[in-house]
Amino acid sequence: MNNNTILVVDDEPLGVRILCHHLKRDYSVVVATNGEEALRIARSDVPPDLILMDVIMPGMTGYDVCTLLKNDPNTAGIPVILVTGLSEEADEKRGLDLGAVDFIQKPFAPSLVRARIRNQLELKKYRNHLEMLVIERTTELELKQRQLAELNKELENRVAEEVNNSRKKDTLLIHQDKLVSIGYLAAGVAHEINNPMGFIMSNLKTLHNFTNSLRQYVDAVHETATDEQRSRTAELYADLDIPYIQEELPLIIAETLEGAERVKNIVLDLKDFACPDKDCMDETDLNRSIQRAANLFQSELSPIAHITLQLGTIPLVLCNAQQINLVIANLLMNASEAIDDHGNITITTRYDGTYVSIDVSDTGHGVAEEIREHIFDPFFTTKDVGKGAGLGLSICYGIIKKHGGDITLESQQGGGTTFTVIVPVEGTVCE
């Protein structure tokens, strides 16, 4: 049993008994039979790590409790999984909109409930770890920013006239510096996660081997035992549900290994994608860069758009990989912002013998004809004041032009937009 505590909230005794039976082997289980009691336990000095709650209850419903929990800063971080017999899509959407992390319909499979609880607890653990890392990095960045502010104050009187004459250029450079700082932060976080993930996967593989050995030993003991010995241990064998454990344990370890492998791959993609230390021309597989970007942004963009890759056969391109990654990321985010409800983003690559082309197409609202000619101008934006500096596409344009390529768009009002990037394979660089 680990140290996590699960709060089960249900007014039906049978439902409580079933959930407690399947959870008590792995977790400490606390029970509440109504919404008021659930709130009291969640707001106590020792809150639960996760709440498994029925929706339909007398008095306060699961929706009501979820709303109050998410509006309270002290309980907003507790993951809530709603369990109900309601099967309408609107019911599930309502629960997720109120802040629930998952929605399980009755009747449910115990292994599915355990798997989803385990996944949410793992996500919570990694989220807390990442928040701590971000706080540490933010503190370091704030210290550096204060030091830079002091230096800037000393230089301000000496360069005031020059700054006033080139304000737009300086602002663009500052924006680029911030993007580089974000790259360093992302690479640092990826490095911090990569080390513990290594020994987690190693321990899981060892655990898998140990489990196989224990299964063989238990099977051998059970098969060679006398009838009298089997009779003495039959009750314990049944109470511990040994056959079920033997069947489920390898599956649980296999699922955990698969999840750890996915985390490891995402970390590697993040580290390679950010690569803030690479500031030189190198032969780059742009298809691989696009796949990394899709992997990193898919979960964030999934509520908005589905990303489809149509990657052709292309050669390696001599380019600055970090800068091209920045262009891909900007175009992906730009495409997602053009989609009002939910749509598709398609990335296509081609090779014509001289240039590699990258098309980023969306099914969004399109770009009005009167603003297309200004779309790549510095500081041009259609967003509200304070919501965008208008530098993203301008930076993309500058990067591609520096590589001797070009970036264009085709769009129809209400019919979507396609940005096309072409980059020479031989790596022409224009200073």
NUKOL-416002 format. One record per residue (C-alpha): residue number from 1; x, y, z; residue in one letter. Coordinates in Angstrom, 1 decimal, padded with zeros to 4 digits. Each point is the difference from the previous one (the first is absolute). Layout:
# NUKOL-416002
(node NUM (X Y Z) 'A')
...
# end
This chain:
# NUKOL-416002
(node 1 (000.0 000.0 000.0) 'M')
(node 2 (001.3 003.5 -000.8) 'N')
(node 3 (-000.6 003.2 001.9) 'N')
(node 4 (-002.7 001.4 -002.2) 'N')
(node 5 (-003.5 000.6 001.4) 'T')
(node 6 (-003.1 -000.4 -002.1) 'I')
(node 7 (-003.3 001.6 001.1) 'L')
(node 8 (-003.0 -002.0 -001.2) 'V')
(node 9 (-003.2 002.0 000.0) 'V')
(node 10 (-003.2 -002.0 -000.6) 'D')
(node 11 (-003.4 -000.2 001.8) 'D')
(node 12 (-000.5 -003.7 -001.1) 'E')
(node 13 (001.6 -002.5 002.4) 'P')
(node 14 (000.4 -002.6 -002.7) 'L')
(node 15 (002.0 002.3 -002.2) 'G')
(node 16 (002.2 001.1 002.9) 'V')
(node 17 (000.7 -003.6 000.9) 'R')
(node 18 (001.0 -001.0 -003.5) 'I')
(node 19 (002.3 003.0 -000.4) 'L')
(node 20 (001.6 -000.5 003.4) 'C')
(node 21 (000.6 -003.7 -000.7) 'H')
(node 22 (001.9 000.7 -003.2) 'H')
(node 23 (001.9 003.1 001.3) 'L')
(node 24 (001.0 -001.0 003.6) 'K')
(node 25 (002.8 -002.2 -001.3) 'R')
(node 26 (001.9 002.9 -001.5) 'D')
(node 27 (-001.3 003.1 001.8) 'Y')
(node 28 (-001.3 001.4 003.3) 'S')
(node 29 (-003.7 000.4 -000.6) 'V')
(node 30 (-002.2 002.6 001.7) 'V')
(node 31 (-003.8 000.0 -000.5) 'V')
(node 32 (-002.6 002.8 -000.1) 'A')
(node 33 (-003.7 -000.7 -000.6) 'T')
(node 34 (-001.0 003.5 -001.0) 'N')
(node 35 (001.4 003.2 -001.5) 'G')
(node 36 (000.2 002.0 003.2) 'E')
(node 37 (002.1 -002.7 001.7) 'E')
(node 38 (002.2 -000.2 -003.1) 'A')
(node 39 (000.7 003.7 000.1) 'L')
(node 40 (000.9 -000.2 003.7) 'R')
(node 41 (002.5 -002.8 -000.6) 'I')
(node 42 (001.5 001.7 -003.0) 'A')
(node 43 (000.5 003.2 002.0) 'R')
(node 44 (001.5 -001.7 003.0) 'S')
(node 45 (003.6 000.2 001.1) 'D')
(node 46 (000.8 -003.3 -001.8) 'V')
(node 47 (-001.9 000.3 -003.3) 'P')
(node 48 (-000.3 -003.1 -002.4) 'P')
(node 49 (002.3 -000.4 -003.0) 'D')
(node 50 (-003.0 -000.8 -002.3) 'L')
(node 51 (-003.8 000.0 000.2) 'I')
(node 52 (-002.1 -002.7 -001.6) 'L')
(node 53 (-003.6 001.4 000.1) 'M')
(node 54 (-003.4 -001.0 -001.1) 'D')
(node 55 (-002.0 002.7 -001.8) 'V')
(node 56 (-003.6 -000.7 001.1) 'I')
(node 57 (-000.3 000.4 003.8) 'M')
(node 58 (-002.7 001.4 002.2) 'P')
(node 59 (000.6 003.7 000.9) 'G')
(node 60 (003.2 001.1 -001.7) 'M')
(node 61 (000.8 -001.8 -003.3) 'T')
(node 62 (003.4 -000.9 -001.1) 'G')
(node 63 (-000.1 002.9 -002.4) 'Y')
(node 64 (-000.7 002.4 003.0) 'D')
(node 65 (002.9 -001.4 002.0) 'V')
(node 66 (002.4 000.1 -002.9) 'C')
(node 67 (-000.9 003.7 -000.6) 'T')
(node 68 (000.7 000.9 003.6) 'L')
(node 69 (003.3 -002.0 000.1) 'L')
(node 70 (001.3 001.7 -003.1) 'K')
(node 71 (-001.0 003.5 001.2) 'N')
(node 72 (002.0 -000.5 003.2) 'D')
(node 73 (003.7 000.6 -000.4) 'P')
(node 74 (000.7 -002.5 002.8) 'N')
(node 75 (-001.8 -002.9 -001.8) 'T')
(node 76 (000.3 001.0 -003.6) 'A')
(node 77 (003.0 -002.2 -000.6) 'G')
(node 78 (-001.7 -003.2 001.2) 'I')
(node 79 (-000.8 -002.2 -003.1) 'P')
(node 80 (-003.7 -000.9 -000.1) 'V')
(node 81 (-001.3 -003.0 -002.0) 'I')
(node 82 (-003.8 -000.1 -000.4) 'L')
(node 83 (-001.7 -003.4 000.0) 'V')
(node 84 (-003.6 -000.2 -001.2) 'T')
(node 85 (-002.6 -002.0 -002.0) 'G')
(node 86 (-000.7 003.1 -002.1) 'L')
(node 87 (000.9 -000.8 -003.6) 'S')
(node 88 (-000.8 003.3 -001.9) 'E')
(node 89 (003.0 001.8 -001.5) 'E')
(node 90 (-001.3 003.2 001.5) 'A')
(node 91 (000.2 -001.4 003.5) 'D')
(node 92 (003.6 -001.0 -000.5) 'E')
(node 93 (000.9 003.4 -001.6) 'K')
(node 94 (-001.6 001.7 003.0) 'R')
(node 95 (002.1 -001.9 002.4) 'G')
(node 96 (003.2 000.7 -001.9) 'L')
(node 97 (-000.9 003.7 -000.4) 'D')
(node 98 (-000.4 000.3 003.8) 'L')
(node 99 (003.5 -001.3 000.5) 'G')
(node 100 (-000.2 -003.8 000.3) 'A')
(node 101 (003.0 -001.7 -001.5) 'V')
(node 102 (-001.9 -003.1 -001.1) 'D')
(node 103 (-003.5 -001.5 -000.3) 'F')
(node 104 (-000.7 -003.7 000.5) 'I')
(node 105 (-003.3 -001.5 -000.8) 'Q')
(node 106 (-001.8 -002.7 002.0) 'K')
(node 107 (000.3 -003.0 -000.2) 'P')
(node 108 (003.8 000.3 000.0) 'F')
(node 109 (002.9 -002.5 -000.2) 'A')
(node 110 (002.0 000.1 003.3) 'P')
(node 111 (003.3 -000.2 -002.0) 'S')
(node 112 (-001.1 003.0 -002.0) 'L')
(node 113 (-000.7 002.0 003.1) 'V')
(node 114 (003.4 -000.9 001.6) 'R')
(node 115 (001.8 000.8 -003.2) 'A')
(node 116 (-001.6 003.5 -000.3) 'R')
(node 117 (000.6 000.7 003.7) 'I')
(node 118 (003.6 -001.0 -000.5) 'R')
(node 119 (000.4 002.1 -003.1) 'N')
(node 120 (-001.5 003.1 001.7) 'Q')
(node 121 (002.2 -000.4 003.1) 'L')
(node 122 (003.1 -000.4 -002.2) 'E')
(node 123 (-001.0 003.2 -002.0) 'L')
(node 124 (-000.5 001.8 003.3) 'K')
(node 125 (003.4 -001.1 001.2) 'K')
(node 126 (001.7 001.2 -003.2) 'Y')
(node 127 (-002.0 003.2 000.0) 'R')
(node 128 (001.1 000.8 003.5) 'N')
(node 129 (003.6 -000.8 -000.9) 'H')
(node 130 (-000.1 002.2 -003.0) 'L')
(node 131 (-001.6 002.8 001.9) 'E')
(node 132 (002.9 -000.1 002.5) 'M')
(node 133 (002.5 000.0 -002.8) 'L')
(node 134 (-001.7 002.9 -001.7) 'V')
(node 135 (000.0 001.9 003.4) 'I')
(node 136 (003.7 -000.6 000.4) 'E')
(node 137 (000.7 001.0 -003.6) 'R')
(node 138 (-002.3 003.1 000.3) 'T')
(node 139 (001.9 001.1 003.1) 'T')
(node 140 (003.3 -000.3 -001.8) 'E')
(node 141 (-001.4 001.9 -003.0) 'L')
(node 142 (-001.4 002.7 002.3) 'E')
(node 143 (003.4 000.4 001.6) 'L')
(node 144 (001.7 000.3 -003.4) 'K')
(node 145 (-002.7 002.5 -001.1) 'Q')
(node 146 (000.6 002.2 003.0) 'R')
(node 147 (003.8 -000.1 -000.7) 'Q')
(node 148 (-000.7 000.9 -003.7) 'L')
(node 149 (-002.4 002.8 001.1) 'A')
(node 150 (002.7 001.5 002.2) 'E')
(node 151 (002.4 -000.1 -003.0) 'L')
(node 152 (-002.6 001.4 -002.3) 'N')
(node 153 (-000.6 002.9 002.4) 'K')
(node 154 (003.7 000.9 000.0) 'E')
(node 155 (000.1 000.0 -003.8) 'L')
(node 156 (-003.4 001.7 -000.5) 'E')
(node 157 (001.3 003.6 000.0) 'N')
(node 158 (002.8 -000.8 -002.4) 'R')
(node 159 (-002.1 -001.7 -002.6) 'V')
(node 160 (-003.4 001.8 000.3) 'A')
(node 161 (000.2 001.8 -003.4) 'E')
(node 162 (001.1 -003.2 -001.8) 'E')
(node 163 (-002.8 -002.1 001.6) 'V')
(node 164 (-002.6 002.6 -000.9) 'N')
(node 165 (001.1 -000.1 -003.7) 'N')
(node 166 (000.0 -003.8 -000.2) 'S')
(node 167 (-002.8 -001.0 002.5) 'R')
(node 168 (-001.6 -002.5 -002.3) 'K')
(node 169 (003.2 -001.8 -000.8) 'K')
(node 170 (000.9 -000.2 003.7) 'D')
(node 171 (-003.4 -001.4 000.9) 'T')
(node 172 (000.3 -002.7 -002.6) 'L')
(node 173 (003.4 -001.0 001.3) 'L')
(node 174 (-001.3 -000.1 003.6) 'I')
(node 175 (-002.8 -002.3 -001.2) 'H')
(node 176 (002.5 -002.3 -001.6) 'Q')
(node 177 (002.1 -000.1 003.2) 'D')
(node 178 (-003.1 -001.0 001.9) 'K')
(node 179 (-000.6 -002.9 -002.4) 'L')
(node 180 (003.6 -001.2 000.5) 'V')
(node 181 (-000.5 000.2 003.8) 'S')
(node 182 (-003.1 -002.1 -000.4) 'I')
(node 183 (002.0 -002.5 -002.0) 'G')
(node 184 (002.6 -000.2 002.8) 'Y')
(node 185 (-002.8 -000.5 002.6) 'L')
(node 186 (-001.6 -002.8 -002.1) 'A')
(node 187 (003.3 -001.7 -000.5) 'A')
(node 188 (000.9 000.2 003.7) 'G')
(node 189 (-003.4 -001.4 001.0) 'V')
(node 190 (000.4 -002.9 -002.5) 'A')
(node 191 (003.5 -000.7 001.4) 'H')
(node 192 (-001.3 -000.1 003.6) 'E')
(node 193 (-002.8 -002.4 -000.9) 'I')
(node 194 (002.2 -002.2 -002.2) 'N')
(node 195 (002.2 -001.2 002.9) 'N')
(node 196 (-002.7 -001.3 002.3) 'P')
(node 197 (-001.8 -001.5 -002.9) 'M')
(node 198 (003.1 -002.1 -000.7) 'G')
(node 199 (000.0 -001.8 003.3) 'F')
(node 200 (-003.8 -000.2 000.1) 'I')
(node 201 (000.0 -002.0 -003.2) 'M')
(node 202 (002.9 -002.1 001.2) 'S')
(node 203 (-001.8 -000.8 003.2) 'N')
(node 204 (-003.2 -000.9 -001.9) 'L')
(node 205 (001.9 -002.4 -002.2) 'K')
(node 206 (001.6 -001.6 003.1) 'T')
(node 207 (-003.4 -000.2 001.6) 'L')
(node 208 (-001.4 -001.7 -003.1) 'H')
(node 209 (002.7 -002.7 000.2) 'N')
(node 210 (-000.6 -000.4 003.8) 'F')
(node 211 (-003.7 -000.4 -000.6) 'T')
(node 212 (000.5 -002.8 -002.6) 'N')
(node 213 (002.2 -001.8 002.5) 'S')
(node 214 (-002.5 000.3 002.8) 'L')
(node 215 (-002.8 -001.2 -002.3) 'R')
(node 216 (002.0 -003.1 -000.9) 'Q')
(node 217 (000.7 -000.6 003.7) 'Y')
(node 218 (-003.6 000.4 001.1) 'V')
(node 219 (-001.2 -002.3 -002.8) 'D')
(node 220 (002.6 -002.6 000.8) 'A')
(node 221 (-000.9 000.0 003.7) 'V')
(node 222 (-003.7 -000.2 -000.7) 'H')
(node 223 (000.4 -002.9 -002.4) 'E')
(node 224 (002.3 -002.0 002.2) 'T')
(node 225 (-001.9 000.5 003.2) 'A')
(node 226 (-001.9 -002.9 001.6) 'T')
(node 227 (-003.7 000.1 000.3) 'D')
(node 228 (000.3 000.7 003.7) 'E')
(node 229 (002.3 002.9 -000.6) 'Q')
(node 230 (-002.3 001.4 -002.7) 'R')
(node 231 (-002.9 -000.3 002.5) 'S')
(node 232 (001.8 001.9 002.7) 'R')
(node 233 (000.9 002.9 -002.4) 'T')
(node 234 (-003.2 000.0 -002.2) 'A')
(node 235 (-001.7 002.7 002.0) 'E')
(node 236 (003.1 002.3 000.0) 'L')
(node 237 (000.5 -000.8 -003.8) 'Y')
(node 238 (-003.6 001.1 -000.7) 'A')
(node 239 (000.0 003.1 002.4) 'D')
(node 240 (003.2 001.3 -001.6) 'L')
(node 241 (-001.4 -000.7 -003.5) 'D')
(node 242 (003.3 -001.5 -001.0) 'I')
(node 243 (-001.1 -001.1 -003.6) 'P')
(node 244 (-001.3 003.6 -000.6) 'Y')
(node 245 (003.3 001.5 001.2) 'I')
(node 246 (002.0 -002.3 -002.2) 'Q')
(node 247 (-002.1 001.0 -003.0) 'E')
(node 248 (-000.1 003.7 000.6) 'E')
(node 249 (003.5 000.7 001.4) 'L')
(node 250 (001.9 -000.5 -003.4) 'P')
(node 251 (-002.6 002.1 -001.8) 'L')
(node 252 (000.4 002.9 002.6) 'I')
(node 253 (003.7 -000.1 -000.4) 'I')
(node 254 (-000.2 -000.1 -003.7) 'A')
(node 255 (-002.4 003.0 -000.1) 'E')
(node 256 (002.4 001.9 002.4) 'T')
(node 257 (003.0 -000.8 -002.2) 'L')
(node 258 (-001.9 001.2 -003.1) 'E')
(node 259 (-000.9 003.3 001.8) 'G')
(node 260 (003.5 000.5 001.2) 'A')
(node 261 (001.3 -000.6 -003.5) 'E')
(node 262 (-002.4 002.6 -001.4) 'R')
(node 263 (001.2 002.5 002.7) 'V')
(node 264 (003.6 -000.8 -000.9) 'K')
(node 265 (-000.7 000.6 -003.7) 'N')
(node 266 (-001.8 003.3 000.7) 'I')
(node 267 (002.9 001.2 002.1) 'V')
(node 268 (002.5 -000.9 -002.7) 'L')
(node 269 (-002.1 001.8 -002.6) 'D')
(node 270 (-000.3 003.0 002.2) 'L')
(node 271 (003.8 000.1 000.6) 'K')
(node 272 (000.8 -000.4 -003.7) 'D')
(node 273 (-002.7 002.4 -001.1) 'F')
(node 274 (001.1 002.8 002.4) 'A')
(node 275 (003.8 -000.6 -000.5) 'C')
(node 276 (000.9 003.6 001.1) 'P')
(node 277 (003.8 -000.8 -000.2) 'D')
(node 278 (-000.1 -000.7 -003.7) 'K')
(node 279 (000.6 003.2 -001.9) 'D')
(node 280 (001.6 -001.3 -003.1) 'C')
(node 281 (-000.9 -001.5 -003.4) 'M')
(node 282 (-000.4 -003.7 000.0) 'D')
(node 283 (-001.6 -002.7 -002.2) 'E')
(node 284 (-003.5 -000.4 001.4) 'T')
(node 285 (-002.9 -002.5 -000.6) 'D')
(node 286 (-002.9 002.5 -000.3) 'L')
(node 287 (-002.5 -002.9 000.0) 'N')
(node 288 (001.3 -001.0 003.4) 'R')
(node 289 (-000.1 003.6 001.3) 'S')
(node 290 (-003.7 000.2 -001.1) 'I')
(node 291 (-000.8 -003.3 001.7) 'Q')
(node 292 (001.6 001.3 003.2) 'R')
(node 293 (-002.1 003.2 -000.2) 'A')
(node 294 (-003.1 -002.1 -000.6) 'A')
(node 295 (000.7 -002.2 003.0) 'N')
(node 296 (000.7 002.9 002.3) 'L')
(node 297 (-003.0 002.1 -001.0) 'F')
(node 298 (-002.6 -002.7 -000.7) 'Q')
(node 299 (-001.3 -000.3 003.6) 'S')
(node 300 (-000.2 003.8 000.3) 'E')
(node 301 (-001.8 000.4 -003.3) 'L')
(node 302 (-002.2 -003.1 000.1) 'S')
(node 303 (-003.1 002.0 001.4) 'P')
(node 304 (000.4 002.4 -003.0) 'I')
(node 305 (001.3 -002.0 -002.9) 'A')
(node 306 (001.2 -003.4 -001.2) 'H')
(node 307 (003.5 000.1 -001.5) 'I')
(node 308 (000.6 -002.1 -003.2) 'T')
(node 309 (003.5 -000.6 -001.4) 'L')
(node 310 (000.4 -000.7 -003.7) 'Q')
(node 311 (003.8 -000.2 -000.1) 'L')
(node 312 (001.6 -000.7 -003.4) 'G')
(node 313 (003.5 -001.4 -000.7) 'T')
(node 314 (002.4 003.0 000.4) 'I')
(node 315 (003.8 000.2 000.4) 'P')
(node 316 (001.9 001.5 003.0) 'L')
(node 317 (000.0 003.8 000.0) 'V')
(node 318 (003.0 002.1 001.0) 'L')
(node 319 (-001.6 002.5 002.4) 'C')
(node 320 (-000.1 001.3 003.6) 'N')
(node 321 (-002.2 -002.6 001.5) 'A')
(node 322 (-001.0 002.1 003.1) 'Q')
(node 323 (-001.2 002.8 -002.2) 'Q')
(node 324 (-002.0 -002.3 -002.4) 'I')
(node 325 (-001.6 -001.6 003.1) 'N')
(node 326 (-001.1 003.4 001.1) 'L')
(node 327 (-001.6 000.6 -003.4) 'V')
(node 328 (-001.9 -003.3 000.2) 'I')
(node 329 (-001.2 000.7 003.5) 'A')
(node 330 (-001.2 003.5 -000.9) 'N')
(node 331 (-001.9 -001.2 -003.1) 'L')
(node 332 (-001.6 -002.8 002.1) 'L')
(node 333 (-001.2 002.5 002.7) 'M')
(node 334 (-001.1 002.5 -002.6) 'N')
(node 335 (-002.1 -002.7 -001.8) 'A')
(node 336 (-001.6 -001.0 003.3) 'S')
(node 337 (-000.9 003.6 000.8) 'E')
(node 338 (-001.8 000.3 -003.4) 'A')
(node 339 (-002.4 -002.9 000.9) 'I')
(node 340 (-003.2 001.2 001.8) 'D')
(node 341 (-001.5 -003.3 001.1) 'D')
(node 342 (001.8 -003.2 -001.0) 'H')
(node 343 (001.8 -000.8 -003.2) 'G')
(node 344 (003.0 -001.5 -001.7) 'N')
(node 345 (003.6 001.1 -000.5) 'I')
(node 346 (001.9 -001.8 -002.8) 'T')
(node 347 (003.8 000.1 -000.4) 'I')
(node 348 (001.3 -001.1 -003.4) 'T')
(node 349 (003.7 -000.2 -001.2) 'T')
(node 350 (001.3 -000.3 -003.6) 'R')
(node 351 (003.3 000.2 -001.9) 'Y')
(node 352 (000.3 001.4 -003.5) 'D')
(node 353 (003.7 -000.7 -000.5) 'G')
(node 354 (001.2 003.4 001.4) 'T')
(node 355 (-002.3 001.0 002.8) 'Y')
(node 356 (-001.9 -001.8 002.8) 'V')
(node 357 (-003.5 001.4 000.4) 'S')
(node 358 (-002.0 -000.1 003.2) 'I')
(node 359 (-003.8 000.7 -000.2) 'D')
(node 360 (-001.9 000.8 003.3) 'V')
(node 361 (-003.7 000.0 -000.8) 'S')
(node 362 (-002.9 000.6 002.3) 'D')
(node 363 (-003.8 000.0 -000.3) 'T')
(node 364 (-000.4 003.2 001.9) 'G')
(node 365 (-001.8 003.3 -000.8) 'H')
(node 366 (002.7 001.1 -002.5) 'G')
(node 367 (001.8 003.3 -000.4) 'V')
(node 368 (-001.8 003.1 -001.3) 'A')
(node 369 (001.3 001.2 -003.4) 'E')
(node 370 (000.7 003.5 001.3) 'E')
(node 371 (002.5 -001.2 002.7) 'I')
(node 372 (001.8 -002.7 -002.0) 'R')
(node 373 (002.6 002.4 -001.4) 'E')
(node 374 (000.9 001.1 003.6) 'H')
(node 375 (000.0 -003.4 001.6) 'I')
(node 376 (003.8 -000.3 000.2) 'F')
(node 377 (000.6 003.6 001.1) 'D')
(node 378 (001.6 000.5 003.4) 'P')
(node 379 (-002.5 001.0 002.7) 'F')
(node 380 (-003.0 -000.6 -002.2) 'F')
(node 381 (-002.7 -002.0 001.8) 'T')
(node 382 (-003.7 -000.5 -000.1) 'T')
(node 383 (-000.2 -000.9 003.7) 'K')
(node 384 (-001.2 002.3 002.8) 'D')
(node 385 (002.4 002.3 001.7) 'V')
(node 386 (002.2 -001.9 002.4) 'G')
(node 387 (-000.7 -003.4 -001.5) 'K')
(node 388 (002.7 -000.1 -002.7) 'G')
(node 389 (003.0 002.0 -001.0) 'A')
(node 390 (-000.4 -000.8 -003.7) 'G')
(node 391 (003.6 -001.5 -000.2) 'L')
(node 392 (-000.6 -003.7 -000.6) 'G')
(node 393 (-000.5 000.0 -003.7) 'L')
(node 394 (002.5 002.8 -000.5) 'S')
(node 395 (002.6 -002.1 001.8) 'I')
(node 396 (-000.9 -003.0 -002.2) 'C')
(node 397 (000.3 002.1 -003.1) 'Y')
(node 398 (003.5 001.3 001.1) 'G')
(node 399 (001.3 -003.5 000.8) 'I')
(node 400 (-001.1 -001.5 -003.3) 'I')
(node 401 (001.3 002.9 -002.0) 'K')
(node 402 (003.3 -000.3 001.8) 'K')
(node 403 (000.2 -003.6 -001.2) 'H')
(node 404 (-000.5 001.1 -003.6) 'G')
(node 405 (-003.6 -001.3 -000.1) 'G')
(node 406 (-003.4 001.5 000.0) 'D')
(node 407 (-003.3 -000.2 001.9) 'I')
(node 408 (-003.4 000.8 -001.6) 'T')
(node 409 (-003.7 -000.5 000.8) 'L')
(node 410 (-003.2 -000.9 -001.9) 'E')
(node 411 (-003.3 000.7 001.8) 'S')
(node 412 (-003.7 000.4 -000.6) 'Q')
(node 413 (-002.3 001.7 002.4) 'Q')
(node 414 (-001.7 -002.8 001.8) 'G')
(node 415 (001.8 -002.6 -002.0) 'G')
(node 416 (003.3 -000.6 001.9) 'G')
(node 417 (003.6 001.1 -000.5) 'T')
(node 418 (003.2 -001.7 -001.2) 'T')
(node 419 (003.4 001.3 000.8) 'F')
(node 420 (002.7 -001.3 -002.3) 'T')
(node 421 (003.7 000.0 001.0) 'V')
(node 422 (002.7 -000.8 -002.5) 'I')
(node 423 (003.6 -000.6 001.1) 'V')
(node 424 (003.0 -000.7 -002.3) 'P')
(node 425 (001.6 -003.4 000.6) 'V')
(node 426 (003.5 001.3 -000.4) 'E')
(node 427 (-000.4 002.5 002.9) 'G')
(node 428 (000.4 003.4 -001.6) 'T')
(node 429 (000.3 002.6 002.7) 'V')
(node 430 (-000.7 003.7 -000.6) 'C')
(node 431 (001.5 002.4 002.5) 'E')
# end
